[in-house]
Each structure stands twice: as C-alpha cells, then as structure tokens.
Amino acid sequence: MTMKKSAPSAGLGVVLVGVPPGERAALEGFAARGYLVRVAGVDDAAALETGLATIRTAMDALRAEAGKVAVVGYGFGGRYAFLGVTRLGADAAAAFRGANIGRHLDESARVKKPLSFHFGDDDARVPFEEVRAIKGALEGFGTTEIYRYPVFDDEAARKAEERVFAFLDVLG
C-alpha cells in the first residue's frame, strides 16, 4: 500500500517494515510529513531473503518517484531497516525497538548511510546486552544515532518519532 500527501515535500520515500496489519497511524504520520510511504508486508516468520526481496521491491517503486529512500522498522522490522542500508542500498534507516539487529553486526563496516535507532531499556526482545553490542559495533560512525529510553512508553514513543522525523527531514 502506498500513501502520499498531495506532493512529497521532502523528496524522500519511506518503506515501513513491521507495522502491524491494519495499523494506519504510522503510515499516516509519515505521509502527513510529506513523504511518499509504502508498507512492506514482511512476515516475521518469513525467510530473511524473502523479506529483503519484498523490501527491495518497495524501495525500487519509491526510488522511481522520490529519488531517495529510507527504511523504517518497527520491532522485528529493525533488522530489515539495518539490512536495508547494508545490503539494499537504502539512503537511511531508522528503527523503533528494533529486534535482531545484533544478528547482523558483522555487516557494520558496510554502514555508509545515516541510521537512527531507538530502544527501550525495558524491552525483553532487545536486551540491553544487544543494544550495547549494536552501539559498540557502530561507535565512531558519525551518521549513527542510538537512543535509549528507560521505559518505551507512549511518551518515549512520541519522542522517538519526533527524533526520527527530524532525522529524515534532513535527508529529503
């Protein structure tokens, strides 16, 4: 599904991954900012390569219209956001409570584009040790932002979203 405001003012396409089916708030929030948005329907249980192929298709469609493309992951979509930069050539990536990024830290040297990651200290799916490993692997990359929130509640989610919008606005 693609949604856009009358004219994408930012010149950036955004692929959303890990958005629950039927959830429209994220899609509408990015579209309201002027981004051309597409939700990549990736199943958490699908093979990694199948998910990456789905994201590549969404990226290609957006790149044809917007030029630059970012991948934004929610939950399990976090690793796809990271891999969007390291494997698929995305211009940027962001993740909210991004699970399983730690499985791919051997690809950190391929990070040449901006990243913005947001984690809750209370998140059992992304333990503090994994966040520490991610931070260590990406330390020194001037284009990487990593934020931690004591509790990833509504207020933290709002702050994380504001930070991601500011991060993406610079790219457009």
N, C-alpha and C positions, 0 to 999 in steps of 0.2 A: 504494500500500500504506500503510495506517495502522497504527500500533502505539502502544499506551499501556500504562503501568503501571496498576495497579488503579484509581487515581484521580489525575489530574494535579494534583499539589500546587501547582505554580507558576501555574496558571491561564493558561498560555501554550501556544499551538500553534506548532510549528516545521515549516516547509517546507524540506526538504533538496533542493538542486539540484546536479547534477554528481557525485553519488555513483555510482561505477561499478556497473553491473548486477551483482546478486548479492552486493554488499558489504553486510554486515549490521552491522558494528561501529559505524559512525556512528549508524545507526538505533537500535540497542540502547543505545548510550551516552546519547543524548538521552532515550529512553524511560525508562531507569533513573533519570534525574534527575526524572522525574515529568511530563515534557512529553508532550503529545499530538503525535505526529510523523507526517508524511506525506512520502513521497519523490515529487517531481515528476519524472516521466520525460521530461526535456528532452534532445533530441539536440543536441550541439554544432554540428552542421551544419544544424540546422533554422533557418527564418526566425525572426528576433527576435520578431516579433509572435505567431508560433505558440508559441514558448516562454513568452512572457508570458501568453498565454491559458491554457496548462497550469498555470502557477503561480497565476494568479488563481483557477482552479477549486479547486486545493488549498487556497489561502488561505480561500476562501469556506466550504469544508467545515469547516475547522478553526475559523474565527471563530464559526461557529454553535455549536460545542461549547466552545471555550476562551475566547472573547472576544478576547483579544489574539493577534496572530500575528507571528512573526519569520521572515525568510527567511535561510537559511544556505547559502552557496555554497562549493563545493569546485572549485578550478581554474576552468574556464570558467563555472561557476555563480556566480563572484564578481560578474560584471556583472549577472546576474539578481538577486542579493541587493541590489546598489545600486539597480537599477531597481525592485525590489520596494518600496523606500521612496519613490523619486522619482515613480514612475508608478502603482503599485498600492495605495498606502496601507498598506503593512506598518508595524507598530508599531516595528520594529527590524530591523537586518540585520547579518550577520557574514559574513566571507569568509576562507577559508584559501587562500593563494596565488591570490587572485582575479584571473583574467586578464580583460583587455579592459574594465576599469572606466574606464580612461583615455579610451576612445572616447566616453564619455558625461559628461564633466566639465562640459559646458555646462549640465547639469541640477543642478549642485551647489547652486544657490540654493534648490532645492526640498527640500533635506535639512532636515527638521524633526524627524526622529526619530533615535534613537541608532544609531551604526554602530561596528563593531569589525572592523578589517581586519588581517590577518596575512600578512606577505610574507617570503620568503627572499631574501637578497642574491644567492644563487647561482641564482636561478630565471630561466632563459632566456625563459620565457613571459611573465614580468612583469619587464621590465628595470628597473634602478634608476632610469632617467630617468622611466619611467611612475609608479613609486612616488613619486618626488619631485613629479611633476605632481599626483598624487592628493592628496598631503599639502598642497601649496600651494593647491589648489582648496578643500580642506576646512578649512584652517587657520582658527582662530577660532571654529569650531563646537564649543561645549563638550560636545556629545554625541557627538563622534567620537574614537575611539581608533585609532591606527595604530601597529602594532608591526612591527619589522624584526628578523629573525634572521640572523646571519652565514651559517648553513647551516640549511636547513629539513630537518633530520634527525628521527629518532624523538623525541629529547629536545625539540627545538623544537616538534614537532607536539603533544607532550603538554602543554607549557607553553601553547601557543596554545589548545588545547582547554580547559584549566583557566581561562584568561582569558575565553574565550567563555562557558563555563558561569557564571562569576561575573557577567559582563555580563548574561546573560539572566536569572539568578536575581533580579536587582534589578527586572526588568520584570514578573515574574509576580505 
